[in-house]
Amino acid sequence: MIHIPDDELLKKTGGMYKLTQLVFERAKELSRGAKKLVDIDSPNFITIALEELKQGKL
């Protein structure tokens, strides 16, 4: 399940629009075969992208 981003992610990216853009682009890369940058057991590309961002990998 995808959770709504917390204030930390919004501050890190500069707002909801930029956050959405970053996550969408990264999810698209993952769907095309890019390697995950975090160890997570989710098949959902958006969840993976959010976790990568939260851990500072993006």
DOBA-662757 format. One record per residue: residue in three letters; x, y, z of N, C-alpha, C, O in turn. Coordinates in Angstrom, 2 decimals. Layout:
DOBA-662757
{rec "ALA" {X Y Z} {X Y Z} {X Y Z} {X Y Z}} ...
//
This chain:
DOBA-662757
{rec "MET" {0.83 -1.18 0.00} {0.00 0.00 0.00} {0.88 1.25 0.00} {1.91 1.29 0.67}} {rec "ILE" {0.48 2.24 -0.74} {1.22 3.49 -0.84} {0.71 4.44 0.23} {-0.49 4.68 0.34}} {rec "HIS" {1.63 4.98 1.01} {1.21 5.94 2.03} {1.42 7.37 1.53} {2.23 7.60 0.64}} {rec "ILE" {0.70 8.29 2.08} {0.83 9.69 1.72} {2.14 10.22 2.30} {2.42 9.99 3.48}} {rec "PRO" {2.94 10.90 1.50} {4.24 11.37 1.97} {4.14 12.29 3.18} {3.18 13.05 3.32}} {rec "ASP" {5.14 12.22 4.04} {5.15 13.09 5.21} {5.81 14.43 4.87} {6.31 14.63 3.76}} {rec "ASP" {5.79 15.32 5.82} {6.33 16.67 5.60} {7.81 16.65 5.25} {8.29 17.52 4.52}} {rec "GLU" {8.53 15.65 5.76} {9.96 15.54 5.48} {10.22 15.42 3.97} {11.10 16.09 3.44}} {rec "LEU" {9.44 14.58 3.30} {9.61 14.42 1.85} {9.21 15.68 1.09} {9.85 16.05 0.11}} {rec "LEU" {8.16 16.33 1.55} {7.73 17.56 0.89} {8.79 18.65 1.02} {9.06 19.38 0.06}} {rec "LYS" {9.40 18.75 2.19} {10.46 19.74 2.39} {11.69 19.39 1.57} {12.34 20.26 1.00}} {rec "LYS" {12.02 18.10 1.52} {13.19 17.63 0.80} {13.10 17.92 -0.70} {14.11 18.21 -1.34}} {rec "THR" {11.89 17.85 -1.24} {11.72 18.02 -2.68} {11.26 19.40 -3.08} {11.38 19.78 -4.24}} {rec "GLY" {10.73 20.17 -2.15} {10.28 21.51 -2.47} {8.80 21.62 -2.74} {8.34 22.66 -3.23}} {rec "GLY" {8.04 20.58 -2.44} {6.59 20.66 -2.61} {6.01 19.43 -3.28} {6.73 18.57 -3.78}} {rec "MET" {4.69 19.36 -3.26} {3.97 18.19 -3.77} {4.17 17.99 -5.27} {4.32 16.86 -5.73}} {rec "TYR" {4.17 19.07 -6.04} {4.33 18.95 -7.49} {5.68 18.33 -7.84} {5.75 17.39 -8.63}} {rec "LYS" {6.75 18.84 -7.25} {8.10 18.33 -7.52} {8.24 16.89 -7.02} {8.85 16.05 -7.69}} {rec "LEU" {7.68 16.60 -5.86} {7.70 15.24 -5.32} {7.03 14.27 -6.29} {7.55 13.19 -6.57}} {rec "THR" {5.87 14.67 -6.79} {5.13 13.84 -7.74} {5.95 13.60 -9.00} {6.00 12.48 -9.51}} {rec "GLN" {6.58 14.64 -9.51} {7.41 14.51 -10.71} {8.56 13.55 -10.49} {8.80 12.65 -11.30}} {rec "LEU" {9.29 13.73 -9.39} {10.44 12.88 -9.10} {10.04 11.41 -8.96} {10.69 10.52 -9.52}} {rec "VAL" {8.97 11.17 -8.22} {8.52 9.79 -7.99} {8.04 9.17 -9.30} {8.33 8.01 -9.57}} {rec "PHE" {7.31 9.92 -10.10} {6.83 9.41 -11.38} {7.99 9.03 -12.30} {7.99 7.95 -12.89}} {rec "GLU" {8.97 9.92 -12.42} {10.11 9.64 -13.29} {10.90 8.41 -12.82} {11.31 7.58 -13.62}} {rec "ARG" {11.10 8.32 -11.50} {11.84 7.17 -10.97} {11.06 5.88 -11.14} {11.64 4.85 -11.47}} {rec "ALA" {9.75 5.92 -10.91} {8.90 4.74 -11.09} {8.95 4.29 -12.55} {8.97 3.09 -12.82}} {rec "LYS" {8.96 5.23 -13.47} {9.05 4.90 -14.89} {10.39 4.21 -15.19} {10.42 3.23 -15.94}} {rec "GLU" {11.48 4.71 -14.62} {12.79 4.08 -14.79} {12.78 2.65 -14.25} {13.28 1.73 -14.90}} {rec "LEU" {12.20 2.48 -13.06} {12.13 1.14 -12.45} {11.31 0.19 -13.31} {11.65 -0.98 -13.45}} {rec "SER" {10.22 0.68 -13.88} {9.38 -0.18 -14.72} {10.09 -0.60 -15.99} {9.72 -1.60 -16.61}} {rec "ARG" {11.11 0.16 -16.38} {11.88 -0.17 -17.58} {13.13 -0.99 -17.27} {13.97 -1.23 -18.14}} {rec "GLY" {13.24 -1.41 -16.00} {14.32 -2.32 -15.64} {15.45 -1.74 -14.82} {16.44 -2.44 -14.57}} {rec "ALA" {15.35 -0.50 -14.40} {16.40 0.10 -13.56} {16.51 -0.67 -12.24} {15.51 -1.17 -11.73}} {rec "LYS" {17.71 -0.74 -11.71} {17.96 -1.45 -10.46} {17.46 -0.62 -9.28} {17.64 0.60 -9.25}} {rec "LYS" {16.84 -1.30 -8.29} {16.39 -0.62 -7.07} {17.61 -0.16 -6.28} {18.63 -0.85 -6.23}} {rec "LEU" {17.50 1.01 -5.66} {18.58 1.56 -4.86} {18.40 1.28 -3.38} {19.27 1.63 -2.57}} {rec "VAL" {17.28 0.65 -3.01} {17.00 0.31 -1.62} {16.56 -1.15 -1.55} {16.11 -1.74 -2.53}} {rec "ASP" {16.71 -1.72 -0.37} {16.27 -3.10 -0.14} {14.86 -3.05 0.42} {14.65 -2.76 1.60}} {rec "ILE" {13.88 -3.36 -0.43} {12.48 -3.30 -0.03} {11.74 -4.43 -0.74} {12.04 -4.75 -1.89}} {rec "ASP" {10.79 -5.03 -0.05} {10.05 -6.17 -0.59} {8.74 -5.78 -1.26} {7.76 -6.53 -1.19}} {rec "SER" {8.70 -4.66 -1.91} {7.48 -4.22 -2.56} {7.64 -4.32 -4.08} {8.67 -3.93 -4.62}} {rec "PRO" {6.63 -4.84 -4.76} {6.68 -4.88 -6.22} {6.19 -3.56 -6.84} {6.24 -3.39 -8.05}} {rec "ASN" {5.71 -2.65 -6.01} {5.12 -1.40 -6.48} {6.22 -0.36 -6.72} {6.95 0.02 -5.80}} {rec "PHE" {6.34 0.09 -7.97} {7.40 1.02 -8.34} {7.29 2.36 -7.63} {8.31 2.98 -7.32}} {rec "ILE" {6.10 2.82 -7.36} {5.91 4.09 -6.67} {6.38 3.98 -5.22} {7.04 4.88 -4.70}} {rec "THR" {6.05 2.87 -4.57} {6.50 2.65 -3.20} {8.01 2.59 -3.14} {8.62 3.15 -2.23}} {rec "ILE" {8.63 1.91 -4.10} {10.09 1.82 -4.15} {10.69 3.21 -4.34} {11.64 3.57 -3.65}} {rec "ALA" {10.15 3.98 -5.28} {10.66 5.33 -5.53} {10.54 6.22 -4.31} {11.46 6.98 -4.00}} {rec "LEU" {9.41 6.14 -3.61} {9.23 6.93 -2.38} {10.24 6.53 -1.31} {10.79 7.39 -0.63}} {rec "GLU" {10.49 5.25 -1.17} {11.46 4.79 -0.17} {12.87 5.23 -0.55} {13.65 5.62 0.32}} {rec "GLU" {13.21 5.18 -1.84} {14.52 5.65 -2.29} {14.69 7.13 -1.95} {15.75 7.56 -1.48}} {rec "LEU" {13.66 7.90 -2.19} {13.71 9.33 -1.90} {13.83 9.57 -0.40} {14.61 10.42 0.04}} {rec "LYS" {13.06 8.84 0.37} {13.07 9.00 1.83} {14.46 8.67 2.41} {14.91 9.32 3.35}} {rec "GLN" {15.14 7.67 1.83} {16.47 7.29 2.30} {17.59 8.14 1.70} {18.77 7.92 1.98}} {rec "GLY" {17.21 9.11 0.87} {18.22 10.02 0.30} {18.99 9.43 -0.86} {20.08 9.91 -1.18}} {rec "LYS" {18.47 8.41 -1.50} {19.15 7.75 -2.61} {18.91 8.46 -3.94} {19.61 8.19 -4.92}} {rec "LEU" {17.93 9.34 -4.00} {17.62 10.08 -5.23} {18.06 11.52 -5.10} {17.88 12.30 -6.03}} 
//
